[in-house]
Amino acid sequence: MKLVTAIIKPFKLDDVREAISEIGIDGLTVTEVKGFGRQKGHTELYRGAEYQVDFLPKVKLEVAVQDDHVERLVEAIVGAAKTGKIGDGKVFVYDLEHAVRIRTGETDGEAI
């Protein structure tokens, strides 16, 4: 099992959710986060004063999948989230050692 984590631009969330659903993956967790990478934030103007916004709003997706679904999932996320501009985000894949569905007690593959 793997845990796929993606950091994307907030306005791409619906596109990514739809792409994930189209490949048959049902569940994901979404968290609103802030951060920066090479983009390094930006400056904004408020009441005539310029100020630096260091942390940009992003969305973090987490999806637990069987090993054989990882490549299709990563391709779906990248395809749907890509704008071609700086700040599109990143995808990380981690080993997932154990999972338990609390309601039923199912474990590992049956739990996800």
GUVO-544976 format. One line per field, with one value per residue: residue number from 1; x negated, z, y negated of N, C-alpha, C, O in turn. Coordinates in steps of 0.2 Angstrom, whole numbers. Atoms other than C-alpha are relative to their C-alpha. Last residue first. Example, Ala and Ser with C-alpha at 12.3 -4.5 7.8 and 13.67 -1.06 7.14 Angstrom:
<nodes>
resi [2|1];
nx [4|-4];
nz [-1|0];
ny [6|6];
cax [-68|-62];
caz [36|39];
cay [5|22];
cx [4|-4];
cz [3|0];
cy [-5|-6];
ox [1|-9];
oz [4|3];
oy [-11|-5];
</nodes>
This chain:
<nodes>
resi [112|111|110|109|108|107|106|105|104|103|102|101|100|99|98|97|96|95|94|93|92|91|90|89|88|87|86|85|84|83|82|81|80|79|78|77|76|75|74|73|72|71|70|69|68|67|66|65|64|63|62|61|60|59|58|57|56|55|54|53|52|51|50|49|48|47|46|45|44|43|42|41|40|39|38|37|36|35|34|33|32|31|30|29|28|27|26|25|24|23|22|21|20|19|18|17|16|15|14|13|12|11|10|9|8|7|6|5|4|3|2|1];
nx [1|-1|-7|-3|4|7|4|6|-1|-7|-2|-6|-6|-6|-6|1|-5|-2|3|-2|5|-3|4|0|-5|-5|3|3|6|-1|5|2|-5|-4|4|1|-6|-1|5|-2|-6|2|4|-4|-2|6|4|-1|3|-4|3|-5|3|-4|0|-5|-6|-3|5|-4|2|3|2|6|6|0|-5|-1|-7|-1|-1|-5|2|-5|4|6|4|7|3|6|3|2|2|-1|6|1|-6|2|-3|4|0|-6|1|4|-3|-5|3|2|-5|-3|0|-5|-7|-3|-2|-1|1|-2|2|-4|3|-4];
nz [4|-3|-1|7|6|-1|6|-3|1|0|-7|1|-3|0|-3|-3|-5|-2|-6|-1|-4|-2|0|-5|1|-5|-7|-3|3|4|4|-4|-1|6|4|-3|0|6|0|-4|3|6|-1|2|8|4|1|6|-1|3|-2|0|-1|-2|4|-1|5|1|0|-2|3|-5|3|-2|2|-3|-5|-2|1|-3|4|-2|-5|1|4|3|6|1|3|-3|2|-5|3|-6|-1|-6|-3|-7|-5|1|7|0|-5|3|5|-3|-2|6|3|-4|4|5|-2|-1|7|-2|5|-3|5|-1|0|0];
ny [6|6|1|1|0|3|-2|-4|-7|-2|0|4|-3|4|-3|-6|0|-7|-3|-6|-4|-6|-6|-5|-5|-1|-1|6|2|6|4|6|4|2|4|6|3|3|6|5|4|3|6|6|0|2|-6|-4|-6|-6|-7|-6|-7|-5|-6|-6|0|-7|-5|-6|-7|-5|-6|-3|4|7|1|7|3|6|5|5|5|5|5|-3|2|-1|6|1|6|5|7|5|4|4|3|1|-5|-6|-3|-4|-5|-4|-3|-5|-6|-4|-3|-6|-6|0|-1|7|3|7|5|7|5|6|7|6];
cax [43|47|48|30|24|36|55|60|78|80|62|55|38|22|4|-13|-10|-25|-26|-23|-25|-17|-22|-14|-9|-18|-27|-16|-12|5|4|17|27|13|2|16|21|3|0|16|12|-5|1|15|5|-3|15|20|21|25|19|23|15|22|12|12|-4|-16|-28|-15|-26|-18|-15|-5|8|22|16|5|-2|-20|-23|-28|-44|-38|-53|-44|-31|-18|0|12|30|32|41|43|46|58|66|53|60|50|63|64|46|49|64|55|41|52|61|45|37|42|33|16|8|-1|1|-1|0|0|-5|0];
caz [10|24|14|8|26|40|42|60|54|59|62|45|49|39|40|32|20|9|4|-13|-15|-28|-30|-34|-48|-41|-56|-72|-83|-77|-71|-58|-69|-78|-62|-52|-65|-68|-49|-48|-63|-56|-39|-43|-43|-25|-17|-13|1|-5|3|-4|2|-5|-6|0|-2|12|11|6|6|9|-2|6|-3|7|4|-11|-13|-15|-19|-11|-14|-30|-28|-14|-3|10|16|19|17|19|8|12|-2|-6|-21|-33|-49|-63|-66|-47|-47|-62|-54|-38|-48|-58|-42|-33|-47|-39|-23|-31|-28|-14|-17|-5|-11|3|-3|0];
cay [-7|4|20|17|15|19|21|17|12|-6|-10|-5|0|-4|3|0|-14|-17|-35|-44|-63|-74|-92|-109|-120|-134|-141|-139|-125|-124|-106|-100|-88|-79|-78|-71|-58|-53|-51|-40|-30|-26|-22|-10|6|2|2|-16|-29|-46|-62|-79|-95|-112|-128|-145|-155|-158|-173|-187|-202|-219|-235|-249|-259|-252|-234|-230|-213|-205|-187|-171|-162|-152|-141|-133|-140|-136|-137|-122|-118|-100|-87|-68|-56|-42|-34|-30|-23|-31|-44|-48|-54|-65|-73|-76|-84|-95|-101|-104|-115|-131|-128|-126|-109|-99|-80|-66|-48|-35|-18|0];
cx [4|0|2|8|4|-3|-7|-4|-6|1|7|4|6|5|6|6|0|5|3|-4|4|-5|5|-5|0|5|5|-3|-4|-5|3|-5|-2|5|4|-4|0|7|1|-4|3|6|-2|-4|4|2|-6|-4|2|-4|5|-4|5|-4|5|0|5|6|3|-5|5|-1|-2|-2|-7|-6|0|6|0|8|2|1|5|-2|4|-4|-5|-3|-8|-3|-6|-2|-1|-3|2|-6|-1|5|-2|2|-4|1|6|-1|-4|4|4|-4|-2|6|3|0|5|7|3|1|1|-2|2|-3|4|-4];
cz [-7|-5|3|1|-6|-7|0|-6|2|0|1|7|-1|3|0|3|3|6|0|6|1|4|2|0|5|-1|5|7|3|-4|-3|-4|4|2|-6|-4|4|0|-7|-1|4|-4|-6|0|-2|-8|-5|0|-5|2|-2|2|-1|0|2|-5|2|-4|-1|0|3|-4|6|-3|2|-2|2|4|2|-2|4|-6|1|4|-2|-4|-2|-6|0|-3|3|-3|6|-3|6|0|6|3|7|6|0|-7|0|4|-4|-6|3|2|-6|-3|4|-5|-6|1|2|-7|3|-6|3|-5|2|0];
cy [1|-6|-7|0|-1|0|-3|3|4|8|3|1|-5|4|-5|3|7|-1|7|3|7|4|6|6|5|5|1|1|-6|-2|-6|-4|-6|-5|-3|-5|-7|-4|-3|-6|-5|-4|-4|-6|-6|0|-2|6|5|6|5|6|5|7|5|5|6|-1|7|6|5|6|5|7|2|-4|-7|0|-7|-2|-6|-5|-5|-6|-6|-5|4|-3|2|-7|-2|-6|-4|-7|-5|-4|-5|-4|0|5|6|4|5|6|5|3|5|6|4|3|6|6|1|2|-7|-4|-7|-5|-6|-5|-5|-6];
ox [5|3|8|11|8|-1|-8|-9|-6|4|8|5|6|6|5|7|2|4|8|-10|10|-10|10|-9|6|10|10|-2|-9|-5|8|-6|1|6|3|-2|2|7|1|-2|5|5|-1|-2|4|-1|-6|-9|8|-10|11|-10|10|-8|8|-1|3|11|1|-6|5|2|-6|3|-12|-8|-4|11|-4|10|3|-2|3|-1|1|-6|-8|0|-10|0|-7|-6|3|-8|7|-11|2|6|-1|-2|-2|3|6|-2|-2|5|4|-3|0|6|3|5|10|10|5|-3|6|-7|8|-9|10|-10];
oz [-11|-3|2|-3|-7|-12|2|-5|3|4|6|9|0|3|1|2|0|11|-2|6|2|1|5|-5|6|3|5|10|0|-9|-7|-2|3|-2|-7|-4|2|-3|-8|-1|2|-6|-6|-2|-8|-11|-9|4|-6|0|0|1|3|-4|8|-11|4|-3|-5|-6|9|-9|10|-3|0|2|6|2|6|-7|10|-11|3|3|-3|-1|2|-9|4|-8|9|-8|11|-6|8|-3|6|1|11|7|-4|-7|0|1|-6|-5|2|-1|-7|-4|1|-9|-5|-1|7|-11|6|-9|4|-5|1|3];
oy [-3|-11|-9|-4|-6|4|-9|6|10|11|7|6|-11|10|-11|9|12|-5|9|4|7|5|5|6|8|5|-3|7|-8|-6|-5|-10|-12|-10|-9|-11|-12|-9|-9|-12|-11|-9|-10|-12|-7|-4|-7|7|6|7|5|6|6|8|4|4|11|-5|11|8|6|8|2|11|0|-8|-9|2|-9|-1|-6|-5|-11|-12|-11|-10|8|-7|6|-9|-1|-6|-5|-7|-6|-2|-10|-9|4|10|11|9|11|12|11|9|11|11|10|10|12|7|5|6|-9|-4|-8|-4|-7|-7|-5|-6];
</nodes>
